[in-house]
Amino acid sequence: MIRNIRVEGFKSIAELTLELGRVNCLIGANGVGKSNLLEAIGILGAAASGRVDDEAIVRRGVRAGLPRLYKTAFQDDRIPPHITLEATGEAGASFCVSLLNPLDEPEPAWSYKTEALFDGASWLVSRGVRGDKENLAATAGLAALKLVEMPADGAATRLVRTLQAYAIYCPNTPSLRGTVQDAQMRLPVGLSGGGLAEAFQYLRTTLGEERLDGVFDLIDWASDISATEAASSLLSPSVPRSKYVLKFTDRFMVASRNTLTAYDASEGALYVLFSAALCLAPTSPKLLAVDNLDQALNPRLIARLTERLAGWLKATDPERQLLFTAHNPAVLDGLDLADDEVRLFAVERNSDGHTCLRRVTLSDDLLKLNKEYPLSRLWMMGHLGAVPNV
């Protein structure tokens, strides 16, 4: 697992370190930099794959932009020439890069100022600015060029592979319904939620219905959920569709008229299935993020969904980690903060505009208040911070 992420000079983040657990929830007002933190990890993942350019970052869910939009530019601070990103994993393994792209002469790809890879005992890569004698393009990472031999299953290798596979998911309803094509498809689902029907059918086939009971419990109006290729009798011919279509059986309706597709069903059910697919599918990244996990979900439903996340992740892959942002206070009522692997972070901007992060733990004072009020209420009352100053 990745235990620490360090970010310097990226967007609204002057300097910040995030200590990760298995489930990591980021809360805060709009515009404080929650998504910026997720995107910084995406840039680091692209660097671990050997190249940082628009194509590499977009396929990881990072918004493409001009170099001047990525670097910090606070009014009273000097703009740093580079962005520094670092991840630390098990056994002390770490990967760190400093990336350059001049504001006045931007290039299609960022260049590596420094790159370092440590396996916990020795440096596999430790280089500064490269000279001509190395005969390497500055825009290409050393590990990606296979200049460094890494153990097949060493701590450094696992760290790099985890970063390479990282992605930020931001589902939208049309993609989940299968009526529009997902621009960034990958297994088990696309970054916008495309391919959900295929992903759920795969889960149902490989895990069995018993393992999916916790998913079905969250969609109480459906007596059955499956995927089908034969959707012509269920959908209007004018509705766009993918090869497979989700099929829901409504337990309250008469048998002759109780079948719905993803196009007609509650969008909340689709977001639940999306979260389950990401957490339970063996093909999901070991480190993944969901921006706005709580969208389209009823407060009680998102609390119950959040309760299940840690168990789903651990049951399928003990090394899998999830970061997610949320704005619905009910999310907090599903977090078991007594479990050290379930972590809540309050994200705010200080008086200089810098994104700051603070882990919320169950202090004695907070435990006392929590006996009277749920965490959702305590957040709204201002006891956790991370509320807008409006």
C-alpha positions as CSV (number, residue, x, y, z in Angstrom):
1,M,0.0,0.0,0.0
2,I,1.0,3.6,-0.5
3,R,1.4,5.3,2.8
4,N,2.5,8.9,2.0
5,I,2.0,11.4,-0.8
6,R,4.0,14.6,-0.9
7,V,3.1,17.5,-3.2
8,E,4.9,20.8,-3.7
9,G,4.1,23.6,-6.1
10,F,1.0,22.1,-7.7
11,K,-2.0,24.3,-8.4
12,S,-3.3,25.5,-5.0
13,I,-0.9,23.2,-3.1
14,A,2.3,25.0,-2.0
15,E,3.4,22.0,0.2
16,L,1.3,19.2,1.6
17,T,1.8,15.6,2.8
18,L,-1.1,13.1,2.9
19,E,-0.8,9.9,5.0
20,L,-3.1,7.4,3.4
21,G,-5.2,4.6,4.8
22,R,-7.3,2.1,2.9
23,V,-10.4,4.4,2.7
24,N,-9.6,8.1,2.5
25,C,-12.4,10.8,2.5
26,L,-11.6,14.4,1.6
27,I,-14.2,17.0,2.8
28,G,-14.1,20.7,2.4
29,A,-15.7,23.7,0.7
30,N,-15.8,24.1,-3.0
31,G,-12.6,25.3,-4.5
32,V,-10.3,24.4,-1.6
33,G,-8.2,22.0,-3.6
34,K,-9.6,18.5,-3.0
35,S,-9.6,17.6,-6.6
36,N,-6.1,19.2,-7.0
37,L,-4.7,16.6,-4.6
38,L,-6.3,13.8,-6.6
39,E,-4.8,15.2,-9.8
40,A,-1.3,15.6,-8.3
41,I,-1.3,11.9,-7.8
42,G,-2.4,11.4,-11.4
43,I,0.6,13.5,-12.6
44,L,2.9,11.4,-10.4
45,G,1.3,8.3,-12.0
46,A,2.1,9.6,-15.5
47,A,5.6,10.3,-14.4
48,A,6.0,6.8,-13.1
49,S,4.9,5.6,-16.5
50,G,7.7,7.6,-18.2
51,R,6.0,10.6,-19.8
52,V,3.9,13.5,-18.6
53,D,1.8,15.1,-21.4
54,D,-1.9,15.7,-22.1
55,E,-2.5,12.2,-23.4
56,A,-0.9,10.6,-20.3
57,I,-2.7,12.7,-17.7
58,V,-6.2,12.7,-19.4
59,R,-6.2,8.9,-19.5
60,R,-5.7,9.1,-15.7
61,G,-8.6,11.5,-15.2
62,V,-6.5,14.6,-14.8
63,R,-7.8,17.7,-16.6
64,A,-5.6,18.9,-19.4
65,G,-4.3,22.5,-19.2
66,L,-1.5,24.9,-19.9
67,P,1.7,24.8,-17.8
68,R,0.7,28.0,-16.1
69,L,-2.4,26.3,-14.7
70,Y,-0.5,23.5,-13.0
71,K,2.1,25.5,-11.1
72,T,1.4,27.5,-7.9
73,A,1.1,31.2,-8.5
74,F,0.3,32.8,-5.2
75,Q,0.4,36.6,-5.2
76,D,3.1,37.0,-2.5
77,D,5.2,33.9,-3.4
78,R,7.7,33.2,-6.1
79,I,6.5,30.8,-8.7
80,P,8.6,27.7,-8.4
81,P,10.4,26.4,-11.5
82,H,9.2,22.9,-10.9
83,I,6.6,20.7,-9.4
84,T,7.7,18.0,-6.9
85,L,5.7,14.9,-6.3
86,E,6.6,11.9,-4.1
87,A,5.0,8.6,-3.0
88,T,6.2,6.4,-0.2
89,G,5.0,2.8,0.0
90,E,5.8,-0.4,2.0
91,A,9.3,-1.2,3.3
92,G,10.3,2.5,2.8
93,A,10.1,2.3,-1.0
94,S,9.7,5.7,-2.6
95,F,9.4,7.4,-6.0
96,C,10.0,11.1,-6.4
97,V,10.1,13.4,-9.4
98,S,10.5,17.1,-10.0
99,L,9.0,18.2,-13.3
100,L,9.7,21.3,-15.5
101,N,7.8,23.0,-18.2
102,P,8.7,26.7,-18.6
103,L,5.7,29.1,-18.6
104,D,7.1,31.2,-21.5
105,E,8.1,28.3,-23.7
106,P,5.8,25.4,-22.9
107,E,6.4,22.0,-24.5
108,P,3.9,19.2,-25.3
109,A,5.5,17.1,-22.6
110,W,6.9,18.0,-19.2
111,S,10.6,17.3,-18.6
112,Y,12.2,15.6,-15.7
113,K,14.4,17.8,-13.6
114,T,15.1,15.0,-11.0
115,E,13.9,11.5,-10.6
116,A,14.5,9.1,-7.7
117,L,13.4,5.6,-7.0
118,F,14.3,3.9,-3.7
119,D,13.6,0.3,-2.9
120,G,13.9,0.7,0.9
121,A,17.6,-0.3,0.9
122,S,19.2,1.2,-2.1
123,W,18.7,3.8,-4.8
124,L,17.6,2.3,-8.2
125,V,17.3,5.7,-9.7
126,S,18.9,8.9,-8.3
127,R,19.6,11.5,-11.0
128,G,19.4,15.2,-11.4
129,V,19.3,17.1,-14.7
130,R,20.5,14.8,-17.4
131,G,23.6,15.6,-19.6
132,D,24.1,14.9,-23.2
133,K,26.4,12.0,-22.4
134,E,23.4,10.0,-21.1
135,N,21.7,10.2,-24.5
136,L,18.3,10.3,-23.0
137,A,15.3,12.6,-23.8
138,A,14.5,14.8,-20.8
139,T,10.8,14.1,-21.3
140,A,11.2,10.4,-20.8
141,G,11.4,8.7,-17.4
142,L,14.3,6.3,-16.7
143,A,12.2,3.5,-15.4
144,A,9.9,3.7,-18.5
145,L,13.0,3.4,-20.7
146,K,13.9,0.2,-18.9
147,L,17.3,1.8,-18.1
148,V,16.9,0.4,-14.6
149,E,16.4,-3.3,-13.8
150,M,13.8,-3.7,-11.0
151,P,13.0,-6.9,-9.1
152,A,10.0,-8.6,-10.5
153,D,8.1,-8.2,-7.2
154,G,10.1,-5.8,-5.1
155,A,8.7,-3.0,-3.0
156,A,9.8,-0.4,-5.5
157,T,8.4,-2.3,-8.4
158,R,5.0,-2.6,-6.7
159,L,5.0,1.1,-5.8
160,V,5.7,2.1,-9.4
161,R,3.1,-0.2,-10.8
162,T,0.5,1.0,-8.4
163,L,1.2,4.6,-9.4
164,Q,1.1,3.8,-13.1
165,A,-2.4,2.2,-12.8
166,Y,-3.9,5.0,-10.7
167,A,-6.9,6.8,-12.1
168,I,-9.5,9.4,-11.0
169,Y,-13.1,8.4,-11.7
170,C,-15.9,10.9,-12.1
171,P,-19.1,9.1,-13.1
172,N,-21.9,10.9,-14.9
173,T,-25.4,9.6,-15.4
174,P,-25.5,9.3,-19.2
175,S,-22.3,7.2,-19.2
176,L,-23.7,5.0,-16.4
177,R,-26.9,4.5,-18.4
178,G,-24.9,3.6,-21.4
179,T,-26.4,6.2,-23.6
180,V,-23.2,8.1,-24.3
181,Q,-19.7,6.7,-25.0
182,D,-17.1,7.0,-22.3
183,A,-14.0,8.8,-23.6
184,Q,-11.7,7.0,-21.3
185,M,-12.6,3.3,-21.1
186,R,-10.6,0.9,-19.0
187,L,-11.3,-2.1,-16.8
188,P,-13.6,-2.6,-15.0
189,V,-15.4,0.6,-15.9
190,G,-14.5,3.8,-17.7
191,L,-13.5,7.0,-15.9
192,S,-17.1,8.3,-16.5
193,G,-18.8,5.0,-15.6
194,G,-19.0,3.5,-19.1
195,G,-19.2,-0.2,-19.4
196,L,-21.1,-0.6,-16.1
197,A,-23.3,-3.4,-17.4
198,E,-20.3,-5.5,-18.5
199,A,-18.6,-4.8,-15.2
200,F,-21.6,-5.8,-13.1
201,Q,-22.1,-9.0,-15.1
202,Y,-18.5,-9.9,-14.6
203,L,-18.9,-9.4,-10.9
204,R,-22.0,-11.5,-10.8
205,T,-20.3,-14.3,-12.7
206,T,-17.0,-14.4,-10.9
207,L,-18.1,-13.5,-7.3
208,G,-21.5,-15.1,-7.2
209,E,-24.7,-13.6,-5.8
210,E,-23.8,-14.3,-2.2
211,R,-20.8,-12.0,-2.3
212,L,-23.0,-9.3,-3.9
213,D,-25.7,-9.4,-1.2
214,G,-24.3,-6.2,0.4
215,V,-24.8,-4.5,-3.0
216,F,-28.3,-5.8,-3.5
217,D,-29.3,-4.6,0.0
218,L,-28.6,-1.0,-1.0
219,I,-31.0,-1.3,-3.9
220,D,-34.0,-2.5,-2.0
221,W,-36.6,-2.0,-4.7
222,A,-34.9,-4.4,-7.1
223,S,-35.4,-8.2,-6.7
224,D,-32.9,-8.9,-9.4
225,I,-30.2,-7.1,-11.4
226,S,-28.4,-8.6,-14.4
227,A,-27.0,-7.6,-17.8
228,T,-28.5,-8.5,-21.2
229,E,-27.7,-8.2,-24.9
230,A,-31.4,-8.6,-25.7
231,A,-32.7,-5.1,-24.9
232,S,-34.8,-4.4,-28.0
233,S,-38.0,-5.2,-26.1
234,L,-37.0,-3.1,-23.1
235,L,-35.8,0.1,-24.8
236,S,-37.2,2.5,-27.3
237,P,-35.4,2.3,-30.7
238,S,-34.5,6.0,-30.4
239,V,-32.4,5.4,-27.2
240,P,-28.7,4.9,-27.8
241,R,-27.2,1.8,-26.2
242,S,-24.1,-0.2,-25.7
243,K,-23.8,-3.9,-26.4
244,Y,-24.9,-4.9,-22.9
245,V,-27.6,-3.2,-20.9
246,L,-28.4,-3.4,-17.2
247,K,-31.7,-5.0,-16.4
248,F,-33.6,-4.4,-13.1
249,T,-36.6,-6.3,-11.8
250,D,-38.8,-4.1,-9.7
251,R,-40.2,-6.2,-6.9
252,F,-43.2,-4.0,-6.4
253,M,-44.6,-4.2,-10.0
254,V,-46.6,-6.9,-11.7
255,A,-44.5,-9.6,-13.5
256,S,-45.6,-8.5,-17.0
257,R,-44.3,-4.9,-16.5
258,N,-41.6,-5.0,-13.8
259,T,-38.4,-4.9,-15.9
260,L,-36.4,-1.7,-16.3
261,T,-33.1,-0.9,-18.0
262,A,-30.4,1.4,-16.8
263,Y,-32.1,4.1,-19.0
264,D,-35.3,4.0,-16.9
265,A,-34.0,2.9,-13.5
266,S,-33.1,5.2,-10.6
267,E,-29.7,6.8,-11.2
268,G,-28.9,6.2,-7.5
269,A,-28.8,2.5,-8.2
270,L,-26.3,3.0,-11.0
271,Y,-24.0,5.0,-8.8
272,V,-24.1,2.2,-6.2
273,L,-23.3,-0.4,-8.8
274,F,-20.5,1.8,-10.1
275,S,-18.9,2.0,-6.6
276,A,-19.3,-1.7,-6.1
277,A,-17.7,-2.5,-9.4
278,L,-14.6,-0.4,-8.6
279,C,-14.2,-1.8,-5.1
280,L,-14.9,-5.5,-5.9
281,A,-13.5,-6.1,-9.4
282,P,-10.1,-7.7,-9.5
283,T,-9.2,-5.5,-12.5
284,S,-9.6,-2.2,-10.6
285,P,-6.4,-0.2,-9.9
286,K,-4.8,-0.8,-6.5
287,L,-4.9,2.9,-5.9
288,L,-8.0,4.8,-7.2
289,A,-9.9,7.9,-6.6
290,V,-13.6,9.0,-7.1
291,D,-14.3,12.7,-7.3
292,N,-17.7,13.4,-5.8
293,L,-18.6,9.9,-4.6
294,D,-21.8,11.2,-3.1
295,Q,-23.5,12.6,-6.2
296,A,-27.0,11.5,-7.0
297,L,-27.3,9.5,-3.7
298,N,-29.9,10.0,-0.9
299,P,-28.2,10.9,2.4
300,R,-29.0,7.6,4.1
301,L,-28.0,5.6,1.1
302,I,-24.6,7.3,0.8
303,A,-24.0,6.6,4.5
304,R,-24.8,2.9,4.1
305,L,-22.6,2.8,0.9
306,T,-19.7,4.4,2.7
307,E,-20.0,1.8,5.5
308,R,-19.3,-1.0,3.0
309,L,-16.3,0.5,1.2
310,A,-13.6,-0.7,3.5
311,G,-14.9,-4.2,3.6
312,W,-15.4,-4.4,-0.2
313,L,-11.8,-3.2,-0.8
314,K,-10.2,-5.5,1.7
315,A,-12.2,-8.6,0.7
316,T,-11.1,-8.4,-3.0
317,D,-7.5,-7.0,-2.6
318,P,-6.0,-6.2,0.8
319,E,-3.7,-3.7,-0.9
320,R,-6.4,-1.7,-2.7
321,Q,-6.9,1.9,-1.6
322,L,-9.6,4.5,-2.3
323,L,-9.5,8.2,-2.1
324,F,-12.8,10.1,-2.6
325,T,-14.1,13.6,-2.2
326,A,-17.6,14.4,-0.9
327,H,-19.8,17.3,0.0
328,N,-22.8,15.5,1.6
329,P,-22.4,15.4,5.4
330,A,-24.1,12.0,5.6
331,V,-21.0,10.4,4.1
332,L,-19.3,10.9,7.5
333,D,-21.9,8.8,9.3
334,G,-20.7,5.8,7.3
335,L,-17.0,6.2,8.2
336,D,-15.7,4.0,11.1
337,L,-13.0,6.4,12.3
338,A,-12.1,3.9,15.1
339,D,-10.5,1.9,12.2
340,D,-7.1,3.4,11.5
341,E,-7.4,2.4,7.9
342,V,-10.5,4.6,7.5
343,R,-9.4,8.2,7.4
344,L,-11.2,11.5,7.2
345,F,-9.3,14.6,6.0
346,A,-10.5,18.2,6.3
347,V,-9.2,20.3,3.4
348,E,-9.1,24.1,3.6
349,R,-7.2,27.1,2.3
350,N,-5.2,29.2,4.7
351,S,-5.0,33.0,4.8
352,D,-2.4,32.9,1.9
353,G,-4.7,30.7,-0.2
354,H,-2.6,27.6,0.2
355,T,-4.5,24.2,0.3
356,C,-4.0,22.7,3.8
357,L,-5.0,19.3,5.0
358,R,-5.7,18.0,8.5
359,R,-6.7,14.5,9.5
360,V,-9.8,14.3,11.6
361,T,-9.4,11.8,14.5
362,L,-11.7,10.9,17.3
363,S,-10.2,13.0,20.1
364,D,-11.8,12.9,23.6
365,D,-13.7,16.1,22.9
366,L,-15.0,14.8,19.6
367,L,-16.0,11.5,21.1
368,K,-17.9,13.3,23.8
369,L,-19.8,15.4,21.2
370,N,-20.3,12.3,19.0
371,K,-22.3,10.7,21.7
372,E,-24.9,13.4,21.3
373,Y,-24.6,14.2,17.6
374,P,-23.5,12.2,14.5
375,L,-20.4,13.3,12.6
376,S,-22.6,14.7,9.9
377,R,-24.2,17.1,12.3
378,L,-20.8,18.0,13.9
379,W,-19.4,18.9,10.5
380,M,-22.4,21.2,9.8
381,M,-22.0,22.7,13.3
382,G,-18.3,23.6,12.5
383,H,-16.6,21.2,14.9
384,L,-14.6,19.5,12.1
385,G,-13.7,22.6,10.2
386,A,-13.7,22.4,6.4
387,V,-16.9,24.4,6.0
388,P,-17.2,27.4,3.7
389,N,-16.8,30.9,5.2
390,V,-19.9,32.4,3.6
